[in-house]
């Protein structure tokens, strides 16, 4: 009879351990799903902010385009004086200063 109770106790412990392990796995799965949901919410929020960013950038686009054109011209001038063997040091300095002021 004692063997029966020992086997029953071991079986009960194994069943309780299986239940606890199963519940832990379910809890972990729910935390993973919740974390993915949080990521999805943040991505949706980011996607919703993009149109506002585009509208803001449109206002600065004209200014930035002019700045980029000036920067490209200054870079071209600085590179041409650097590549030109006949350019004086003063010409190079002037071109580099123009590039620096544009930056």
trRosetta pair geometry for C-beta under 8 A, 3 or more apart (Angstrom, degrees):
i j d omega theta_ij theta_ji phi_ij phi_ji
1 4 5.5 -49 -158 28 40 116
1 5 6.9 35 149 -14 68 102
2 5 5.8 -55 -153 37 38 109
2 6 6.3 38 150 -20 68 106
3 6 5.6 -53 -147 36 34 113
3 7 6.3 33 154 -17 66 105
4 7 5.9 -55 -147 38 28 108
4 8 6.2 29 152 -19 63 110
5 8 5.4 -53 -142 39 32 114
5 9 6.2 35 155 -22 65 105
6 9 5.7 -52 -146 35 29 111
6 10 6.4 28 155 -16 63 106
7 10 5.8 -54 -146 38 31 110
7 11 6.1 32 154 -19 64 109
8 11 5.7 -55 -145 39 28 113
8 12 6.3 31 154 -21 63 106
9 12 5.6 -52 -146 35 30 112
9 13 6.4 31 153 -19 63 104
10 13 5.7 -53 -149 36 32 111
10 14 6.4 32 152 -18 65 105
11 14 5.7 -53 -146 36 31 111
11 15 6.3 31 154 -18 64 106
12 15 5.7 -54 -146 37 31 111
12 16 6.3 30 155 -17 65 106
13 16 5.8 -54 -146 39 30 110
13 17 6.2 32 153 -20 64 107
14 17 5.6 -54 -147 37 30 113
14 18 6.4 32 153 -20 64 105
15 18 5.7 -52 -148 36 31 112
15 19 6.4 32 153 -19 64 105
16 19 5.7 -53 -147 36 32 112
16 20 6.3 31 154 -17 65 106
17 20 5.8 -55 -146 39 30 110
17 21 6.2 30 155 -18 65 108
18 21 5.7 -55 -144 38 29 111
18 22 6.2 31 156 -20 64 107
19 22 5.8 -54 -146 37 28 112
19 23 6.3 27 155 -17 64 107
20 23 5.8 -55 -147 38 30 110
20 24 6.3 33 153 -21 63 106
21 24 5.6 -54 -149 35 31 113
21 25 6.5 31 153 -18 65 104
22 25 5.8 -54 -150 35 31 111
22 26 6.4 30 152 -17 65 105
23 26 5.6 -52 -146 37 33 111
23 27 6.2 36 153 -21 65 106
24 27 5.6 -53 -146 36 31 113
24 28 6.4 32 154 -19 64 105
25 28 5.7 -53 -147 36 32 112
25 29 6.4 34 153 -20 65 104
26 29 5.6 -52 -148 35 32 113
26 30 6.4 33 153 -19 64 105
27 30 5.8 -54 -150 35 31 112
27 31 6.6 31 151 -19 63 104
28 31 5.7 -53 -149 35 33 111
28 32 6.5 35 152 -19 65 103
29 32 5.7 -53 -150 35 33 112
29 33 6.4 32 152 -17 65 105
30 33 5.7 -53 -146 38 33 111
30 34 6.2 35 153 -20 65 106
31 34 5.6 -53 -145 37 32 113
31 35 6.3 35 153 -22 65 104
32 35 5.7 -53 -149 34 31 112
32 36 6.5 29 153 -16 64 104
33 36 5.8 -54 -149 38 32 110
33 37 6.4 36 150 -21 64 105
34 37 5.5 -52 -149 35 33 115
34 38 6.5 37 151 -21 64 101
35 38 5.6 -49 -151 32 34 113
35 39 6.6 35 150 -18 64 102
36 39 5.5 -50 -149 35 36 113
36 40 6.4 40 150 -21 66 103
37 40 5.5 -51 -148 35 34 114
37 41 6.4 37 152 -22 65 102
38 41 5.7 -50 -149 32 33 113
38 42 6.5 30 153 -16 64 105
39 42 5.8 -57 -150 38 32 109
39 43 6.3 31 153 -18 67 106
40 43 5.7 -54 -145 38 31 110
40 44 6.3 32 156 -19 65 106
41 44 5.8 -55 -148 36 29 110
41 45 6.4 32 152 -20 63 106
42 45 5.5 -52 -148 35 32 114
42 46 6.4 34 152 -20 64 104
43 46 5.5 -53 -149 36 33 113
43 47 6.3 34 152 -19 66 105
44 47 5.6 -52 -146 37 33 112
44 48 6.3 34 153 -21 64 105
45 48 5.7 -55 -150 35 30 112
45 49 6.6 29 152 -21 63 106
46 49 5.8 -57 -152 33 33 111
46 50 7.2 51 150 -40 62 92
47 50 5.9 -33 -159 1 38 118
48 51 7.5 -47 -176 22 40 99
49 52 5.5 -59 -164 41 55 114
49 53 6.1 57 142 -25 80 105
50 53 5.5 -56 -148 36 36 114
50 54 6.3 38 155 -22 69 102
51 54 5.5 -51 -147 34 35 113
51 55 6.5 35 155 -18 66 103
52 55 5.8 -53 -150 36 33 111
52 56 6.4 32 152 -18 65 106
53 56 5.7 -56 -149 37 32 112
53 57 6.2 30 155 -18 67 108
54 57 5.8 -56 -144 38 30 109
54 58 6.5 41 153 -32 63 100
55 58 5.7 -44 -151 21 31 117
55 59 7.5 35 152 -19 57 97
56 59 6.2 -54 -169 25 37 112
56 60 7.3 11 148 1 66 108
57 60 5.9 -69 -154 48 42 100
57 61 6.1 67 147 -57 73 92
58 61 5.4 -29 -147 -6 34 123
60 63 5.3 -61 -163 47 62 112
60 64 5.4 59 141 -23 88 109
61 64 5.7 -59 -140 42 29 109
61 65 6.0 34 159 -26 66 106
62 65 5.8 -52 -147 31 27 112
62 66 6.6 25 155 -15 61 105
63 66 5.9 -58 -154 36 30 109
63 67 6.3 29 151 -18 65 108
64 67 5.4 -53 -146 38 34 113
64 68 6.2 36 155 -21 67 104
65 68 5.8 -54 -148 36 30 111
65 69 6.4 31 153 -19 64 105
66 69 5.7 -54 -148 35 31 111
66 70 6.3 30 154 -17 65 106
67 70 5.8 -55 -147 38 31 110
67 71 6.1 32 154 -20 65 108
67 102 7.6 148 -162 -176 72 86
68 71 5.6 -54 -144 37 30 113
68 72 6.3 32 156 -20 64 105
69 72 5.8 -55 -148 36 29 110
69 73 6.4 28 154 -17 64 106
70 73 5.8 -56 -148 38 31 110
70 74 6.2 29 155 -18 66 108
70 102 5.1 -163 131 -139 103 120
71 74 5.8 -55 -145 38 30 109
71 75 6.2 31 155 -19 64 107
71 99 7.8 74 -149 -146 62 70
71 102 5.0 166 -95 144 62 125
71 103 6.8 88 -122 -78 107 61
72 75 5.7 -54 -146 37 30 112
72 76 6.3 31 155 -20 64 106
73 76 5.7 -54 -148 36 30 111
73 77 6.3 30 154 -18 65 106
74 77 5.7 -53 -147 37 31 111
74 78 6.3 30 155 -18 65 107
74 95 7.5 153 -168 -171 69 69
74 98 4.9 -155 -135 126 106 95
74 99 4.2 156 149 -95 112 62
74 102 4.3 -169 0 5 162 154
75 78 5.7 -55 -145 38 30 109
75 79 6.2 26 157 -15 65 108
75 99 6.0 94 -79 -122 51 116
76 79 5.9 -57 -145 40 28 108
76 80 6.2 27 157 -21 65 108
77 80 5.8 -55 -144 35 29 109
77 81 6.6 24 158 -14 63 105
77 95 4.9 -154 129 -138 94 106
77 98 6.5 -17 85 82 139 140
77 99 7.5 -163 69 -58 96 96
78 81 6.1 -57 -149 38 30 105
78 82 6.3 30 152 -20 64 110
78 92 7.7 74 -150 -154 68 63
78 95 4.2 159 -97 147 60 108
78 96 5.6 96 -129 -80 117 53
78 98 7.2 -162 -60 67 98 97
78 99 4.6 -5 -45 -42 144 139
79 82 5.4 -55 -146 38 34 113
79 83 6.1 25 158 -13 68 109
80 83 5.9 -56 -140 43 30 104
80 84 5.9 33 157 -27 65 111
80 87 8.0 130 124 -59 66 145
80 95 7.7 -148 59 -133 78 155
81 84 5.6 -52 -136 35 30 113
81 87 4.3 150 -159 -157 74 164
81 91 5.0 -161 -142 132 127 101
81 92 4.8 176 137 -94 122 61
81 94 7.9 175 -97 64 170 85
81 95 4.4 177 18 0 146 158
82 87 7.6 -52 -51 59 17 149
82 92 6.4 92 -79 -127 62 107
82 95 7.8 -133 -33 93 80 144
84 87 4.1 88 88 -25 110 108
84 91 8.0 -52 76 113 128 142
87 91 4.4 -119 -169 84 94 136
87 92 5.7 108 132 -52 121 86
88 91 4.8 105 54 3 73 99
88 92 7.2 -137 98 -1 43 86
89 92 5.6 -54 -150 38 36 112
89 93 6.2 37 152 -21 67 106
90 93 5.6 -52 -144 37 31 113
90 94 6.2 35 155 -22 64 105
91 94 5.7 -53 -147 35 29 112
91 95 6.4 27 155 -16 64 107
92 95 5.8 -57 -148 38 31 109
92 96 6.2 27 155 -16 66 109
93 96 5.8 -56 -144 40 29 109
93 97 6.2 30 156 -19 65 107
94 97 5.8 -55 -146 37 28 111
94 98 6.4 30 153 -20 62 105
95 98 5.7 -52 -149 34 31 112
95 99 6.5 32 152 -18 64 105
96 99 5.6 -52 -148 37 34 112
96 100 6.2 35 152 -19 66 105
97 100 5.6 -52 -144 38 32 112
97 101 6.2 30 157 -17 66 105
98 101 6.0 -55 -145 38 29 107
98 102 6.4 30 154 -20 62 107
99 102 5.8 -57 -150 35 30 111
99 103 6.5 30 153 -19 64 104
100 103 5.8 -53 -150 34 32 110
